[in-house]
Amino acid sequence: MGQKIKIKIGTRGSKLALAQAHEVRREILKAHEHLEDDDIEIIVMSTKGDRIVDRPLSEIGGKGLFTEEIEEALFQNKITLAVHSLKDMPTLLPEGLELACYLKREDVRDAFICAAAPNIMDLPAGSVIGTASLRRAAQTMTLRPDLKIISFRGNVQSRLKKLSDGVVGATYLAVAGLNRLGLKDERIHPIEIDQMLPAVAQGAIAIEIASDNDAVRSLIAPLNHQDTEYCVRAERKMLHILDGSCRTPIAGLAQISANEMTLKGRILSEDGTEDHSFCVAGDKDKPEELGQKVGMALKKMSQK
């Protein structure tokens, strides 16, 4: 890298966001032996999405609420790079910024968190499930229309506390986040993807940089996991075609075997009464092409 630079990693301040930022920091240090611990600083930032926790995201502006302040810091060179949970990122970024690196994806599944039952199907009739995710809520309603769903936001720890306090009978969290936090709990039950399809890019960490910063692009290049990159590019293209925001229940997952990628997408009505799925396989080196196909097919199905 030539002369020493101070690398400043911008991140949200939740325990999970910090765990992800520290993971990126460790990977950079591992990839560049000349760098020392104090060459990389983690800058904690508060976003509007973190500050407003009493309303659903769909009411206050969607995914960009978790990125605006951090992206502004990138523009102003207050941070060198930003670390994000990719599922929280809008499909369109501000001009001048880009996603330049994708770490190897964690477990993509959702987890059903409940002390009373190991899965959704075993819950007593009329049980209350807390989730702020329209995707999880809609897929739940297709399986168990008799359940009651209430909006339920907050970080991992606050949601688990609400569950312990009996505010709800069950909730959902991403298995990836639980793994990254090292959380073990007998109430955690991973849900197989054929029952609940994950959010687009669930389990993936992305690094955002200023497009003109070639030095940082080179610095993080060794961290990129190509199969993860291809999969999330396909999923995000599908989401973009569907105009995916926090207002529409959309799920999607790309998987790679040898040189073939399979992409499955799903779009539902909020109450789960409409449910459309589409799956296609193709060349893994053409992720946007697959995303386009699935996105257009689902769009047609949902507009009939």
C-alpha positions in Angstrom: 0.0 0.0 0.0 3.0 2.3 0.1 2.8 5.0 2.8 0.8 4.3 5.9 -2.8 5.4 6.0 -5.3 5.5 8.8 -8.2 3.3 7.8 -11.5 4.4 9.4 -14.4 1.9 9.3 -17.8 3.4 9.6 -20.6 1.3 11.2 -23.8 1.4 13.1 -23.5 1.0 16.8 -25.5 -2.2 17.5 -23.7 -5.2 18.9 -24.3 -7.0 15.6 -23.0 -4.1 13.5 -19.9 -3.8 15.6 -19.3 -7.6 15.4 -19.4 -7.2 11.6 -17.1 -4.2 11.6 -14.6 -6.1 13.8 -14.8 -9.0 11.4 -13.9 -6.8 8.5 -11.1 -5.3 10.5 -9.6 -8.7 11.3 -9.8 -9.8 7.7 -8.0 -6.6 6.5 -5.3 -7.2 9.1 -5.0 -10.8 8.0 -4.7 -9.9 4.3 -2.1 -7.1 4.9 0.7 -8.1 7.2 2.3 -4.7 7.2 -0.8 -3.2 8.8 -1.0 -3.0 12.6 -3.9 -2.9 15.0 -3.9 0.8 15.5 -3.9 1.5 11.7 -7.6 0.6 11.6 -10.1 2.6 13.7 -13.8 1.7 14.0 -16.1 4.8 13.9 -19.5 4.2 15.4 -22.3 6.2 13.8 -26.0 6.7 14.7 -28.5 6.4 11.9 -32.1 7.5 11.7 -33.2 3.9 11.5 -31.5 3.1 14.8 -33.0 6.1 16.5 -36.6 5.5 15.5 -37.7 2.1 16.8 -41.3 2.7 17.6 -42.6 2.5 14.0 -42.3 0.1 11.1 -39.6 1.0 8.6 -42.2 1.1 5.8 -43.8 4.1 7.6 -40.6 6.1 8.0 -38.8 5.7 4.7 -37.4 2.2 4.3 -33.9 0.8 4.1 -32.0 4.0 3.4 -32.6 5.0 7.0 -29.8 2.7 8.1 -27.3 4.1 5.6 -27.7 7.9 5.0 -25.5 9.2 7.7 -22.8 6.6 7.0 -22.8 7.4 3.3 -22.6 11.1 4.0 -19.4 10.4 6.1 -18.0 8.5 3.1 -18.6 11.5 0.8 -16.9 13.8 3.3 -13.9 11.5 3.8 -14.6 11.1 7.5 -14.5 7.4 7.0 -12.5 5.2 4.6 -15.1 2.5 4.1 -18.5 1.5 5.5 -19.6 -2.0 6.6 -23.2 -2.9 6.1 -25.6 -5.9 6.5 -26.4 -6.1 2.8 -30.0 -6.9 3.4 -30.4 -3.4 4.8 -29.0 -1.7 1.7 -31.2 -0.1 -1.0 -30.7 -1.6 -4.4 -29.7 1.9 -5.8 -26.7 3.7 -4.2 -25.9 7.4 -4.3 -23.8 8.3 -7.3 -20.1 8.2 -6.4 -20.5 5.3 -4.0 -20.3 1.5 -4.7 -20.3 -1.9 -3.0 -16.7 -3.0 -3.7 -16.5 -6.2 -1.6 -18.6 -9.0 -0.2 -17.5 -11.2 2.6 -18.3 -14.9 2.6 -21.9 -15.3 3.4 -23.1 -16.7 6.7 -26.1 -19.0 7.2 -28.9 -17.6 5.1 -31.8 -19.0 7.2 -34.3 -17.3 9.5 -34.6 -18.5 13.0 -37.9 -19.1 14.8 -37.4 -18.0 18.4 -39.9 -19.5 20.8 -39.8 -21.4 24.1 -43.3 -23.0 23.7 -42.8 -24.7 20.3 -39.9 -25.8 18.0 -41.6 -24.5 14.8 -44.4 -22.3 13.5 -46.7 -25.2 12.8 -46.7 -26.3 16.5 -47.7 -23.0 17.9 -51.1 -22.9 19.7 -53.9 -21.3 17.7 -54.1 -17.5 18.1 -50.5 -17.2 19.3 -48.8 -13.8 19.0 -45.7 -13.4 16.8 -43.7 -10.2 16.8 -41.9 -9.2 13.7 -41.2 -5.9 11.8 -40.5 -7.8 8.6 -43.4 -7.9 6.1 -41.6 -10.8 4.4 -41.6 -12.9 7.5 -45.1 -11.9 8.4 -46.5 -12.7 5.0 -44.8 -16.1 4.8 -46.1 -16.8 8.3 -49.6 -16.0 7.3 -49.4 -18.4 4.4 -48.6 -21.2 6.8 -50.7 -20.1 9.8 -53.4 -17.6 9.0 -54.8 -18.1 12.5 -51.8 -16.5 14.2 -51.7 -12.8 15.3 -48.7 -10.7 14.1 -47.7 -7.5 15.8 -44.9 -5.1 14.7 -41.7 -5.7 16.7 -38.5 -3.7 16.1 -35.3 -3.3 18.0 -31.9 -5.0 18.1 -31.4 -8.7 18.8 -31.0 -8.3 22.6 -34.2 -6.1 23.0 -36.2 -8.5 20.9 -35.1 -11.5 23.0 -35.9 -9.6 26.2 -39.5 -8.8 24.9 -39.9 -12.5 24.2 -38.7 -13.4 27.7 -41.1 -10.8 29.2 -44.0 -12.4 27.4 -44.8 -9.5 25.1 -45.1 -12.0 22.3 -45.1 -15.8 22.1 -42.5 -16.0 19.4 -40.4 -13.9 17.1 -37.9 -14.3 14.2 -34.2 -13.3 13.8 -31.6 -14.1 11.1 -29.4 -17.1 12.0 -26.4 -15.2 10.6 -26.8 -12.4 13.2 -27.2 -14.9 16.0 -24.1 -16.8 14.9 -22.0 -13.6 14.5 -23.0 -12.6 18.1 -22.2 -16.1 19.3 -25.7 -16.4 20.8 -26.8 -19.8 21.9 -30.3 -20.2 23.2 -32.6 -23.3 23.4 -35.4 -21.1 22.0 -33.6 -20.7 18.7 -34.9 -23.0 15.9 -33.5 -22.4 12.4 -36.2 -22.6 9.7 -35.5 -24.4 6.4 -35.6 -22.3 3.3 -38.4 -24.3 1.7 -40.7 -23.1 4.5 -39.4 -19.5 4.8 -37.4 -18.0 2.0 -34.8 -15.5 3.3 -34.6 -11.8 2.6 -32.5 -10.8 -0.4 -28.8 -10.8 0.7 -29.5 -12.1 4.1 -26.3 -13.2 5.9 -24.0 -11.1 3.6 -21.7 -8.3 4.8 -20.9 -5.7 2.1 -18.2 -3.0 2.1 -19.1 0.3 0.6 -16.5 2.8 -0.6 -16.2 6.0 -2.6 -16.0 5.0 -6.3 -12.9 7.1 -6.8 -10.9 5.5 -4.0 -8.8 3.0 -5.8 -6.4 2.5 -2.9 -9.2 1.3 -0.7 -10.6 -0.9 -3.5 -7.2 -2.6 -3.7 -7.0 -2.9 0.1 -10.3 -4.8 0.4 -10.0 -6.9 -2.8 -8.5 -9.9 -1.0 -11.6 -10.1 1.3 -14.1 -10.5 -1.6 -15.8 -13.9 -1.8 -16.8 -14.4 -5.4 -19.7 -16.9 -5.1 -21.3 -14.6 -2.4 -20.9 -11.6 -4.7 -22.5 -13.4 -7.7 -25.4 -14.7 -5.5 -26.2 -11.3 -3.9 -25.9 -9.5 -7.3 -28.5 -11.8 -8.7 -30.8 -11.4 -5.7 -30.5 -7.6 -5.6 -31.2 -7.3 -9.4 -34.4 -9.3 -8.9 -35.3 -7.0 -6.0 -34.6 -3.9 -8.0 -36.9 -5.1 -10.8 -39.6 -5.6 -8.3 -39.0 -2.2 -6.9 -38.3 -3.9 -3.6 -38.6 -1.7 -0.5 -39.7 -2.3 3.0 -43.3 -2.0 1.8 -43.5 -5.3 -0.2 -43.0 -8.8 1.1 -40.2 -10.1 -1.2 -37.9 -13.0 -0.6 -35.1 -14.4 -2.7 -32.1 -16.8 -2.6 -29.4 -17.6 -5.1 -27.3 -20.7 -4.7 -24.3 -21.9 -6.7 -23.3 -25.5 -7.5 -20.3 -25.9 -9.8 -20.8 -23.2 -12.4 -24.5 -23.1 -12.2 -26.6 -20.7 -10.2 -30.2 -21.2 -9.1 -32.2 -18.2 -8.1 -35.6 -18.5 -6.4 -37.8 -15.5 -5.8 -41.0 -15.0 -4.0 -43.5 -12.1 -3.7 -46.5 -12.1 -1.5 -49.4 -9.8 -0.4 -49.0 -8.5 3.1 -51.7 -10.9 4.4 -50.2 -13.9 2.6 -53.3 -14.6 0.6 -51.4 -14.0 -2.6 -48.1 -15.9 -3.0 -46.0 -16.2 -6.2 -42.7 -18.0 -6.6 -40.4 -18.4 -9.5 -37.1 -20.3 -9.9 -34.5 -20.3 -12.7 -31.1 -21.8 -13.2 -28.2 -20.5 -15.4 -24.6 -19.4 -15.7 -23.2 -18.1 -12.4 -21.1 -15.6 -14.3 -24.3 -13.8 -15.4 -26.0 -13.0 -12.1 -27.9 -9.9 -13.2 -29.3 -11.8 -16.2 -30.9 -14.4 -13.8 -32.1 -11.7 -11.4 -33.8 -9.9 -14.4 -35.5 -13.1 -15.4 -36.9 -13.9 -12.0 -37.8 -10.3 -11.3 -39.7 -9.9 -14.5 -41.5 -13.3 -14.1 -42.6 -12.4 -10.6 -43.7 -8.9 -11.6 -46.0 -10.4 -14.3 -47.4 -13.0 -11.9 -48.1 -10.4 -9.2 -49.8 -8.0 -11.5 -52.4 -10.4 -12.9 
